[in-house]
Amino acid sequence: MGDFNQAVILDSIRRSEEGLSRVELAASAGLAAQTVSNICRRLLDAELIMEAGKETSGPGKPRTILRLNPRGMYAVGVRIDPALTSFALIDAVGTVLASRARQTDLRSTPADAVAAMGEEIRTLIAGSGIDESRIAGVGVATPGPVDAANGTVVAPPHMPGWTRVPLRDILAEATGLPVVMDKDVTAAAVAELWTGSAGSAPNFVFVYIGTGIGAGLVLGDEVIRGASGNVGEIGHIITDPDGPECDCGRRGCVKVTNMPETLVAEARELGVLPAADPLHPGSLPEELAALAAAAADGNPDAAGVLARSASRLAGAVSVLTNLLDVDRVVFGGPFWPDLAPTYLAQVPGHLKRLSVTTNVHSVDVAGTKVSMGEGAFGAACLVMEKTFSPNAAQLLLDAKPAN
């Protein structure tokens, strides 16, 4: 119970931009004043929070305002995408202090590639000058599916050879730090929740557009992970019954109609992009950017590719919004910026038409405000979430009597 109450206090302070007094914390958390005072003293001694001046409101003694100490704790994030692996070091309030990115190594064995990521993390920390004892851990965001309980990447579709890779254990050994692992879409949802970028909506879907497409789910201000940590696999929702055949045996799934690589292939067929050169293959990010630029310049075929993809993906997203009754959809991921102009202009209308709750509430559509230039930010937020956020399930475990 003590750890849960401490997490409640930390989370309350984190969520308040202006900081909170002990009196306000007691009122918001529903805890006794002495309990709050004791917890705050422990957090001050650990330098996780700090006193940030006094505030006078009415008669009585001025209240001391408490805020997170940015230098009280740090976290490292690693986001693995089949195209690019990015790294970031953040402080306790989410400021990115250092970051770097490099092409994902799919030529080496997975074990060697992950070990090299560990070396990159060590270099990042060493260059920051931060006391390593203040680093709470490493968060890793990886394509699914994952075996969350064992910290294993199972078999990401776009990463051949990465079958049951013990990612968490390899990184923990390479860095000497605790490692938290989650799916990339879940990490993105955590980042939205952590930064408040989704506004005040307690229920939202985060649509992650990377080399693959997935969804992160937040219901009641809590990230939903599912039984095995693989929530949000939307690749086999059918968006075009007459579309290409999918490897699942059906036609027109998200996987074969909306992935960035399928949009690029469609653009090639229409002559928007030049034919692929086997000797000098272009990078997917560059090719999608070229498609988006052509659409922005008025190329009707390019605009058509993006418009059709917006319509199809809106159909898939409507399945989630109708099933879960959320009031907000947030788009993000490394390929989102190129698609944003078309999707923000067209997806809201499609969702309004497809929503079964139109007469009850609207479904807002927005792009993430979390910088996709710092792709590992969400991964680092996994560490902060584990440290700061109260977990109701843990409360139940703590309440069980000992045998």
LUMSE-427868 format. One record per residue (C-alpha): x, y, z; chain; residue number from 1. Coordinates in steps of 0.2 Angstrom, whole numbers. Layout:
REM LUMSE-427868
<c1:X c2:Y c3:Z mol:A seq:NUM>
...
END
This chain:
REM LUMSE-427868
<c1:0 c2:0 c3:0 mol:A seq:1>
<c1:14 c2:12 c3:4 mol:A seq:2>
<c1:22 c2:10 c3:-13 mol:A seq:3>
<c1:5 c2:13 c3:-21 mol:A seq:4>
<c1:2 c2:29 c3:-11 mol:A seq:5>
<c1:19 c2:36 c3:-15 mol:A seq:6>
<c1:15 c2:33 c3:-34 mol:A seq:7>
<c1:-1 c2:42 c3:-32 mol:A seq:8>
<c1:8 c2:57 c3:-24 mol:A seq:9>
<c1:21 c2:57 c3:-38 mol:A seq:10>
<c1:8 c2:55 c3:-52 mol:A seq:11>
<c1:-2 c2:69 c3:-45 mol:A seq:12>
<c1:13 c2:81 c3:-44 mol:A seq:13>
<c1:18 c2:76 c3:-61 mol:A seq:14>
<c1:1 c2:80 c3:-69 mol:A seq:15>
<c1:1 c2:97 c3:-61 mol:A seq:16>
<c1:10 c2:110 c3:-72 mol:A seq:17>
<c1:11 c2:123 c3:-57 mol:A seq:18>
<c1:14 c2:110 c3:-44 mol:A seq:19>
<c1:4 c2:106 c3:-28 mol:A seq:20>
<c1:5 c2:109 c3:-10 mol:A seq:21>
<c1:4 c2:95 c3:3 mol:A seq:22>
<c1:-14 c2:101 c3:7 mol:A seq:23>
<c1:-19 c2:100 c3:-11 mol:A seq:24>
<c1:-11 c2:83 c3:-12 mol:A seq:25>
<c1:-20 c2:76 c3:3 mol:A seq:26>
<c1:-37 c2:82 c3:-5 mol:A seq:27>
<c1:-34 c2:75 c3:-22 mol:A seq:28>
<c1:-27 c2:59 c3:-16 mol:A seq:29>
<c1:-39 c2:56 c3:-2 mol:A seq:30>
<c1:-25 c2:52 c3:10 mol:A seq:31>
<c1:-22 c2:58 c3:28 mol:A seq:32>
<c1:-12 c2:74 c3:29 mol:A seq:33>
<c1:1 c2:65 c3:40 mol:A seq:34>
<c1:3 c2:51 c3:27 mol:A seq:35>
<c1:5 c2:64 c3:13 mol:A seq:36>
<c1:18 c2:73 c3:24 mol:A seq:37>
<c1:28 c2:57 c3:27 mol:A seq:38>
<c1:28 c2:52 c3:9 mol:A seq:39>
<c1:33 c2:70 c3:3 mol:A seq:40>
<c1:48 c2:70 c3:16 mol:A seq:41>
<c1:54 c2:53 c3:8 mol:A seq:42>
<c1:53 c2:60 c3:-9 mol:A seq:43>
<c1:62 c2:76 c3:-5 mol:A seq:44>
<c1:76 c2:66 c3:4 mol:A seq:45>
<c1:77 c2:55 c3:-12 mol:A seq:46>
<c1:78 c2:72 c3:-22 mol:A seq:47>
<c1:63 c2:66 c3:-33 mol:A seq:48>
<c1:53 c2:81 c3:-29 mol:A seq:49>
<c1:58 c2:99 c3:-24 mol:A seq:50>
<c1:50 c2:113 c3:-15 mol:A seq:51>
<c1:47 c2:127 c3:-28 mol:A seq:52>
<c1:42 c2:142 c3:-18 mol:A seq:53>
<c1:27 c2:147 c3:-7 mol:A seq:54>
<c1:9 c2:151 c3:-12 mol:A seq:55>
<c1:-3 c2:162 c3:-2 mol:A seq:56>
<c1:-22 c2:159 c3:-4 mol:A seq:57>
<c1:-33 c2:166 c3:10 mol:A seq:58>
<c1:-29 c2:167 c3:28 mol:A seq:59>
<c1:-16 c2:155 c3:36 mol:A seq:60>
<c1:2 c2:150 c3:33 mol:A seq:61>
<c1:8 c2:151 c3:15 mol:A seq:62>
<c1:8 c2:134 c3:7 mol:A seq:63>
<c1:24 c2:126 c3:0 mol:A seq:64>
<c1:23 c2:121 c3:-18 mol:A seq:65>
<c1:30 c2:104 c3:-23 mol:A seq:66>
<c1:36 c2:99 c3:-41 mol:A seq:67>
<c1:46 c2:85 c3:-49 mol:A seq:68>
<c1:64 c2:88 c3:-48 mol:A seq:69>
<c1:70 c2:87 c3:-66 mol:A seq:70>
<c1:87 c2:80 c3:-60 mol:A seq:71>
<c1:80 c2:68 c3:-48 mol:A seq:72>
<c1:79 c2:54 c3:-61 mol:A seq:73>
<c1:83 c2:50 c3:-79 mol:A seq:74>
<c1:78 c2:36 c3:-91 mol:A seq:75>
<c1:85 c2:30 c3:-108 mol:A seq:76>
<c1:73 c2:25 c3:-122 mol:A seq:77>
<c1:76 c2:14 c3:-137 mol:A seq:78>
<c1:64 c2:13 c3:-151 mol:A seq:79>
<c1:67 c2:-1 c3:-164 mol:A seq:80>
<c1:59 c2:1 c3:-181 mol:A seq:81>
<c1:64 c2:-10 c3:-195 mol:A seq:82>
<c1:71 c2:5 c3:-204 mol:A seq:83>
<c1:79 c2:15 c3:-190 mol:A seq:84>
<c1:83 c2:13 c3:-172 mol:A seq:85>
<c1:83 c2:29 c3:-161 mol:A seq:86>
<c1:90 c2:32 c3:-144 mol:A seq:87>
<c1:85 c2:46 c3:-131 mol:A seq:88>
<c1:90 c2:51 c3:-113 mol:A seq:89>
<c1:76 c2:61 c3:-104 mol:A seq:90>
<c1:75 c2:69 c3:-87 mol:A seq:91>
<c1:61 c2:67 c3:-74 mol:A seq:92>
<c1:49 c2:80 c3:-83 mol:A seq:93>
<c1:52 c2:73 c3:-100 mol:A seq:94>
<c1:65 c2:84 c3:-107 mol:A seq:95>
<c1:75 c2:76 c3:-120 mol:A seq:96>
<c1:93 c2:79 c3:-115 mol:A seq:97>
<c1:102 c2:69 c3:-129 mol:A seq:98>
<c1:97 c2:58 c3:-144 mol:A seq:99>
<c1:104 c2:49 c3:-158 mol:A seq:100>
<c1:98 c2:37 c3:-172 mol:A seq:101>
<c1:105 c2:25 c3:-184 mol:A seq:102>
<c1:100 c2:12 c3:-197 mol:A seq:103>
<c1:93 c2:-4 c3:-189 mol:A seq:104>
<c1:106 c2:-18 c3:-191 mol:A seq:105>
<c1:96 c2:-32 c3:-199 mol:A seq:106>
<c1:112 c2:-40 c3:-206 mol:A seq:107>
<c1:120 c2:-45 c3:-190 mol:A seq:108>
<c1:113 c2:-59 c3:-179 mol:A seq:109>
<c1:99 c2:-51 c3:-168 mol:A seq:110>
<c1:110 c2:-55 c3:-152 mol:A seq:111>
<c1:124 c2:-45 c3:-159 mol:A seq:112>
<c1:113 c2:-31 c3:-165 mol:A seq:113>
<c1:105 c2:-29 c3:-148 mol:A seq:114>
<c1:122 c2:-30 c3:-139 mol:A seq:115>
<c1:127 c2:-15 c3:-151 mol:A seq:116>
<c1:112 c2:-6 c3:-145 mol:A seq:117>
<c1:118 c2:-8 c3:-127 mol:A seq:118>
<c1:135 c2:-1 c3:-132 mol:A seq:119>
<c1:126 c2:14 c3:-140 mol:A seq:120>
<c1:116 c2:17 c3:-124 mol:A seq:121>
<c1:132 c2:16 c3:-113 mol:A seq:122>
<c1:140 c2:29 c3:-125 mol:A seq:123>
<c1:125 c2:40 c3:-124 mol:A seq:124>
<c1:125 c2:40 c3:-104 mol:A seq:125>
<c1:144 c2:42 c3:-103 mol:A seq:126>
<c1:143 c2:58 c3:-115 mol:A seq:127>
<c1:129 c2:65 c3:-104 mol:A seq:128>
<c1:139 c2:67 c3:-88 mol:A seq:129>
<c1:124 c2:61 c3:-78 mol:A seq:130>
<c1:127 c2:51 c3:-62 mol:A seq:131>
<c1:122 c2:34 c3:-68 mol:A seq:132>
<c1:114 c2:30 c3:-51 mol:A seq:133>
<c1:101 c2:42 c3:-56 mol:A seq:134>
<c1:96 c2:33 c3:-71 mol:A seq:135>
<c1:80 c2:23 c3:-67 mol:A seq:136>
<c1:82 c2:11 c3:-82 mol:A seq:137>
<c1:80 c2:8 c3:-101 mol:A seq:138>
<c1:64 c2:7 c3:-110 mol:A seq:139>
<c1:63 c2:-2 c3:-126 mol:A seq:140>
<c1:49 c2:0 c3:-139 mol:A seq:141>
<c1:49 c2:-14 c3:-152 mol:A seq:142>
<c1:38 c2:-20 c3:-166 mol:A seq:143>
<c1:26 c2:-34 c3:-161 mol:A seq:144>
<c1:22 c2:-47 c3:-157 mol:A seq:145>
<c1:31 c2:-48 c3:-141 mol:A seq:146>
<c1:31 c2:-60 c3:-126 mol:A seq:147>
<c1:30 c2:-46 c3:-113 mol:A seq:148>
<c1:32 c2:-58 c3:-98 mol:A seq:149>
<c1:48 c2:-65 c3:-104 mol:A seq:150>
<c1:55 c2:-49 c3:-112 mol:A seq:151>
<c1:56 c2:-57 c3:-129 mol:A seq:152>
<c1:53 c2:-51 c3:-147 mol:A seq:153>
<c1:43 c2:-65 c3:-155 mol:A seq:154>
<c1:44 c2:-63 c3:-174 mol:A seq:155>
<c1:41 c2:-45 c3:-181 mol:A seq:156>
<c1:35 c2:-46 c3:-199 mol:A seq:157>
<c1:48 c2:-34 c3:-206 mol:A seq:158>
<c1:63 c2:-40 c3:-196 mol:A seq:159>
<c1:68 c2:-57 c3:-203 mol:A seq:160>
<c1:78 c2:-68 c3:-191 mol:A seq:161>
<c1:71 c2:-60 c3:-175 mol:A seq:162>
<c1:62 c2:-75 c3:-169 mol:A seq:163>
<c1:61 c2:-76 c3:-150 mol:A seq:164>
<c1:75 c2:-64 c3:-147 mol:A seq:165>
<c1:78 c2:-61 c3:-128 mol:A seq:166>
<c1:79 c2:-42 c3:-130 mol:A seq:167>
<c1:76 c2:-37 c3:-112 mol:A seq:168>
<c1:89 c2:-49 c3:-105 mol:A seq:169>
<c1:103 c2:-45 c3:-118 mol:A seq:170>
<c1:101 c2:-26 c3:-116 mol:A seq:171>
<c1:101 c2:-28 c3:-97 mol:A seq:172>
<c1:117 c2:-37 c3:-97 mol:A seq:173>
<c1:125 c2:-25 c3:-110 mol:A seq:174>
<c1:120 c2:-10 c3:-100 mol:A seq:175>
<c1:119 c2:-16 c3:-82 mol:A seq:176>
<c1:102 c2:-6 c3:-80 mol:A seq:177>
<c1:84 c2:-12 c3:-78 mol:A seq:178>
<c1:75 c2:-14 c3:-94 mol:A seq:179>
<c1:57 c2:-12 c3:-98 mol:A seq:180>
<c1:51 c2:-18 c3:-115 mol:A seq:181>
<c1:34 c2:-15 c3:-123 mol:A seq:182>
<c1:27 c2:-14 c3:-141 mol:A seq:183>
<c1:30 c2:2 c3:-151 mol:A seq:184>
<c1:12 c2:7 c3:-152 mol:A seq:185>
<c1:10 c2:5 c3:-133 mol:A seq:186>
<c1:25 c2:15 c3:-129 mol:A seq:187>
<c1:18 c2:29 c3:-141 mol:A seq:188>
<c1:1 c2:29 c3:-131 mol:A seq:189>
<c1:11 c2:30 c3:-115 mol:A seq:190>
<c1:20 c2:45 c3:-121 mol:A seq:191>
<c1:4 c2:54 c3:-126 mol:A seq:192>
<c1:-3 c2:50 c3:-109 mol:A seq:193>
<c1:13 c2:55 c3:-100 mol:A seq:194>
<c1:14 c2:72 c3:-108 mol:A seq:195>
<c1:-4 c2:76 c3:-109 mol:A seq:196>
<c1:-3 c2:78 c3:-128 mol:A seq:197>
<c1:-20 c2:69 c3:-130 mol:A seq:198>
<c1:-28 c2:84 c3:-121 mol:A seq:199>
<c1:-41 c2:79 c3:-107 mol:A seq:200>
<c1:-47 c2:64 c3:-116 mol:A seq:201>
<c1:-46 c2:49 c3:-104 mol:A seq:202>
<c1:-51 c2:37 c3:-118 mol:A seq:203>
<c1:-42 c2:37 c3:-135 mol:A seq:204>
<c1:-34 c2:27 c3:-148 mol:A seq:205>
<c1:-16 c2:30 c3:-154 mol:A seq:206>
<c1:-14 c2:25 c3:-172 mol:A seq:207>
<c1:5 c2:21 c3:-175 mol:A seq:208>
<c1:11 c2:23 c3:-193 mol:A seq:209>
<c1:28 c2:15 c3:-194 mol:A seq:210>
<c1:35 c2:2 c3:-206 mol:A seq:211>
<c1:19 c2:-7 c3:-200 mol:A seq:212>
<c1:3 c2:0 c3:-193 mol:A seq:213>
<c1:-4 c2:-3 c3:-175 mol:A seq:214>
<c1:-15 c2:4 c3:-162 mol:A seq:215>
<c1:-11 c2:9 c3:-144 mol:A seq:216>
<c1:-27 c2:10 c3:-132 mol:A seq:217>
<c1:-30 c2:21 c3:-117 mol:A seq:218>
<c1:-46 c2:18 c3:-108 mol:A seq:219>
<c1:-50 c2:28 c3:-92 mol:A seq:220>
<c1:-33 c2:36 c3:-92 mol:A seq:221>
<c1:-25 c2:19 c3:-91 mol:A seq:222>
<c1:-14 c2:11 c3:-105 mol:A seq:223>
<c1:-22 c2:-6 c3:-110 mol:A seq:224>
<c1:-10 c2:-19 c3:-114 mol:A seq:225>
<c1:-20 c2:-35 c3:-116 mol:A seq:226>
<c1:-17 c2:-53 c3:-109 mol:A seq:227>
<c1:1 c2:-54 c3:-117 mol:A seq:228>
<c1:5 c2:-36 c3:-121 mol:A seq:229>
<c1:0 c2:-37 c3:-139 mol:A seq:230>
<c1:-15 c2:-26 c3:-139 mol:A seq:231>
<c1:-18 c2:-16 c3:-155 mol:A seq:232>
<c1:-13 c2:-28 c3:-169 mol:A seq:233>
<c1:-24 c2:-21 c3:-182 mol:A seq:234>
<c1:-15 c2:-27 c3:-198 mol:A seq:235>
<c1:-29 c2:-40 c3:-202 mol:A seq:236>
<c1:-44 c2:-28 c3:-201 mol:A seq:237>
<c1:-51 c2:-28 c3:-219 mol:A seq:238>
<c1:-52 c2:-11 c3:-227 mol:A seq:239>
<c1:-55 c2:-16 c3:-245 mol:A seq:240>
<c1:-64 c2:-32 c3:-248 mol:A seq:241>
<c1:-58 c2:-32 c3:-267 mol:A seq:242>
<c1:-40 c2:-27 c3:-262 mol:A seq:243>
<c1:-24 c2:-37 c3:-264 mol:A seq:244>
<c1:-23 c2:-54 c3:-256 mol:A seq:245>
<c1:-15 c2:-55 c3:-239 mol:A seq:246>
<c1:-5 c2:-68 c3:-231 mol:A seq:247>
<c1:-19 c2:-72 c3:-220 mol:A seq:248>
<c1:-29 c2:-79 c3:-234 mol:A seq:249>
<c1:-41 c2:-64 c3:-235 mol:A seq:250>
<c1:-41 c2:-49 c3:-246 mol:A seq:251>
<c1:-39 c2:-30 c3:-242 mol:A seq:252>
<c1:-32 c2:-31 c3:-225 mol:A seq:253>
<c1:-23 c2:-15 c3:-218 mol:A seq:254>
<c1:-7 c2:-25 c3:-220 mol:A seq:255>
<c1:-8 c2:-25 c3:-239 mol:A seq:256>
<c1:-18 c2:-9 c3:-242 mol:A seq:257>
<c1:-11 c2:4 c3:-230 mol:A seq:258>
<c1:7 c2:1 c3:-225 mol:A seq:259>
<c1:19 c2:14 c3:-231 mol:A seq:260>
<c1:27 c2:1 c3:-243 mol:A seq:261>
<c1:11 c2:-3 c3:-251 mol:A seq:262>
<c1:7 c2:16 c3:-254 mol:A seq:263>
<c1:24 c2:18 c3:-262 mol:A seq:264>
<c1:21 c2:2 c3:-273 mol:A seq:265>
<c1:4 c2:9 c3:-278 mol:A seq:266>
<c1:13 c2:26 c3:-283 mol:A seq:267>
<c1:26 c2:16 c3:-293 mol:A seq:268>
<c1:12 c2:7 c3:-303 mol:A seq:269>
<c1:4 c2:24 c3:-307 mol:A seq:270>
<c1:21 c2:32 c3:-312 mol:A seq:271>
<c1:21 c2:44 c3:-298 mol:A seq:272>
<c1:38 c2:37 c3:-292 mol:A seq:273>
<c1:51 c2:29 c3:-303 mol:A seq:274>
<c1:52 c2:10 c3:-304 mol:A seq:275>
<c1:62 c2:2 c3:-291 mol:A seq:276>
<c1:81 c2:0 c3:-295 mol:A seq:277>
<c1:87 c2:-17 c3:-288 mol:A seq:278>
<c1:105 c2:-11 c3:-288 mol:A seq:279>
<c1:101 c2:6 c3:-279 mol:A seq:280>
<c1:85 c2:3 c3:-269 mol:A seq:281>
<c1:78 c2:19 c3:-261 mol:A seq:282>
<c1:74 c2:20 c3:-243 mol:A seq:283>
<c1:56 c2:19 c3:-238 mol:A seq:284>
<c1:56 c2:36 c3:-228 mol:A seq:285>
<c1:63 c2:45 c3:-243 mol:A seq:286>
<c1:50 c2:37 c3:-255 mol:A seq:287>
<c1:35 c2:40 c3:-245 mol:A seq:288>
<c1:41 c2:58 c3:-243 mol:A seq:289>
<c1:43 c2:60 c3:-262 mol:A seq:290>
<c1:25 c2:53 c3:-264 mol:A seq:291>
<c1:18 c2:66 c3:-251 mol:A seq:292>
<c1:28 c2:80 c3:-260 mol:A seq:293>
<c1:21 c2:75 c3:-276 mol:A seq:294>
<c1:3 c2:76 c3:-269 mol:A seq:295>
<c1:7 c2:93 c3:-261 mol:A seq:296>
<c1:13 c2:99 c3:-278 mol:A seq:297>
<c1:-4 c2:95 c3:-286 mol:A seq:298>
<c1:0 c2:78 c3:-294 mol:A seq:299>
<c1:-18 c2:70 c3:-295 mol:A seq:300>
<c1:-12 c2:52 c3:-295 mol:A seq:301>
<c1:-1 c2:55 c3:-279 mol:A seq:302>
<c1:-16 c2:64 c3:-271 mol:A seq:303>
<c1:-27 c2:49 c3:-275 mol:A seq:304>
<c1:-15 c2:36 c3:-267 mol:A seq:305>
<c1:-15 c2:46 c3:-251 mol:A seq:306>
<c1:-34 c2:50 c3:-252 mol:A seq:307>
<c1:-38 c2:31 c3:-254 mol:A seq:308>
<c1:-27 c2:26 c3:-240 mol:A seq:309>
<c1:-35 c2:39 c3:-228 mol:A seq:310>
<c1:-52 c2:32 c3:-233 mol:A seq:311>
<c1:-46 c2:14 c3:-230 mol:A seq:312>
<c1:-37 c2:17 c3:-213 mol:A seq:313>
<c1:-52 c2:28 c3:-207 mol:A seq:314>
<c1:-63 c2:12 c3:-210 mol:A seq:315>
<c1:-51 c2:2 c3:-199 mol:A seq:316>
<c1:-50 c2:15 c3:-186 mol:A seq:317>
<c1:-69 c2:16 c3:-185 mol:A seq:318>
<c1:-70 c2:-2 c3:-180 mol:A seq:319>
<c1:-59 c2:3 c3:-165 mol:A seq:320>
<c1:-69 c2:19 c3:-161 mol:A seq:321>
<c1:-86 c2:10 c3:-162 mol:A seq:322>
<c1:-80 c2:-5 c3:-152 mol:A seq:323>
<c1:-72 c2:5 c3:-138 mol:A seq:324>
<c1:-83 c2:20 c3:-138 mol:A seq:325>
<c1:-68 c2:32 c3:-137 mol:A seq:326>
<c1:-69 c2:51 c3:-140 mol:A seq:327>
<c1:-52 c2:54 c3:-148 mol:A seq:328>
<c1:-40 c2:47 c3:-161 mol:A seq:329>
<c1:-22 c2:52 c3:-161 mol:A seq:330>
<c1:-11 c2:48 c3:-176 mol:A seq:331>
<c1:8 c2:47 c3:-175 mol:A seq:332>
<c1:23 c2:37 c3:-178 mol:A seq:333>
<c1:39 c2:40 c3:-189 mol:A seq:334>
<c1:29 c2:40 c3:-206 mol:A seq:335>
<c1:15 c2:51 c3:-199 mol:A seq:336>
<c1:22 c2:69 c3:-204 mol:A seq:337>
<c1:21 c2:64 c3:-223 mol:A seq:338>
<c1:3 c2:58 c3:-221 mol:A seq:339>
<c1:-3 c2:71 c3:-209 mol:A seq:340>
<c1:-10 c2:85 c3:-222 mol:A seq:341>
<c1:-21 c2:72 c3:-231 mol:A seq:342>
<c1:-26 c2:62 c3:-216 mol:A seq:343>
<c1:-31 c2:77 c3:-205 mol:A seq:344>
<c1:-41 c2:84 c3:-219 mol:A seq:345>
<c1:-50 c2:68 c3:-224 mol:A seq:346>
<c1:-51 c2:56 c3:-209 mol:A seq:347>
<c1:-62 c2:66 c3:-198 mol:A seq:348>
<c1:-76 c2:66 c3:-211 mol:A seq:349>
<c1:-75 c2:47 c3:-214 mol:A seq:350>
<c1:-75 c2:44 c3:-195 mol:A seq:351>
<c1:-90 c2:55 c3:-193 mol:A seq:352>
<c1:-99 c2:45 c3:-207 mol:A seq:353>
<c1:-94 c2:28 c3:-200 mol:A seq:354>
<c1:-97 c2:32 c3:-181 mol:A seq:355>
<c1:-112 c2:24 c3:-172 mol:A seq:356>
<c1:-111 c2:37 c3:-158 mol:A seq:357>
<c1:-112 c2:53 c3:-170 mol:A seq:358>
<c1:-128 c2:58 c3:-161 mol:A seq:359>
<c1:-120 c2:56 c3:-144 mol:A seq:360>
<c1:-103 c2:62 c3:-145 mol:A seq:361>
<c1:-90 c2:67 c3:-158 mol:A seq:362>
<c1:-74 c2:58 c3:-161 mol:A seq:363>
<c1:-59 c2:71 c3:-162 mol:A seq:364>
<c1:-45 c2:67 c3:-173 mol:A seq:365>
<c1:-27 c2:74 c3:-170 mol:A seq:366>
<c1:-9 c2:72 c3:-174 mol:A seq:367>
<c1:3 c2:68 c3:-160 mol:A seq:368>
<c1:11 c2:83 c3:-152 mol:A seq:369>
<c1:26 c2:72 c3:-146 mol:A seq:370>
<c1:40 c2:75 c3:-157 mol:A seq:371>
<c1:43 c2:61 c3:-169 mol:A seq:372>
<c1:60 c2:68 c3:-171 mol:A seq:373>
<c1:63 c2:60 c3:-154 mol:A seq:374>
<c1:56 c2:43 c3:-158 mol:A seq:375>
<c1:64 c2:35 c3:-142 mol:A seq:376>
<c1:54 c2:47 c3:-131 mol:A seq:377>
<c1:40 c2:35 c3:-129 mol:A seq:378>
<c1:51 c2:21 c3:-125 mol:A seq:379>
<c1:59 c2:31 c3:-111 mol:A seq:380>
<c1:42 c2:36 c3:-105 mol:A seq:381>
<c1:39 c2:17 c3:-101 mol:A seq:382>
<c1:52 c2:18 c3:-87 mol:A seq:383>
<c1:44 c2:34 c3:-80 mol:A seq:384>
<c1:27 c2:26 c3:-81 mol:A seq:385>
<c1:33 c2:11 c3:-71 mol:A seq:386>
<c1:41 c2:23 c3:-58 mol:A seq:387>
<c1:28 c2:36 c3:-57 mol:A seq:388>
<c1:11 c2:29 c3:-62 mol:A seq:389>
<c1:0 c2:21 c3:-49 mol:A seq:390>
<c1:-6 c2:3 c3:-54 mol:A seq:391>
<c1:-22 c2:-3 c3:-48 mol:A seq:392>
<c1:-17 c2:-21 c3:-50 mol:A seq:393>
<c1:-2 c2:-19 c3:-40 mol:A seq:394>
<c1:-13 c2:-11 c3:-26 mol:A seq:395>
<c1:-23 c2:-27 c3:-26 mol:A seq:396>
<c1:-8 c2:-38 c3:-25 mol:A seq:397>
<c1:-1 c2:-27 c3:-11 mol:A seq:398>
<c1:-17 c2:-29 c3:-1 mol:A seq:399>
<c1:-17 c2:-48 c3:-2 mol:A seq:400>
<c1:-13 c2:-56 c3:15 mol:A seq:401>
<c1:3 c2:-66 c3:17 mol:A seq:402>
<c1:2 c2:-85 c3:18 mol:A seq:403>
END
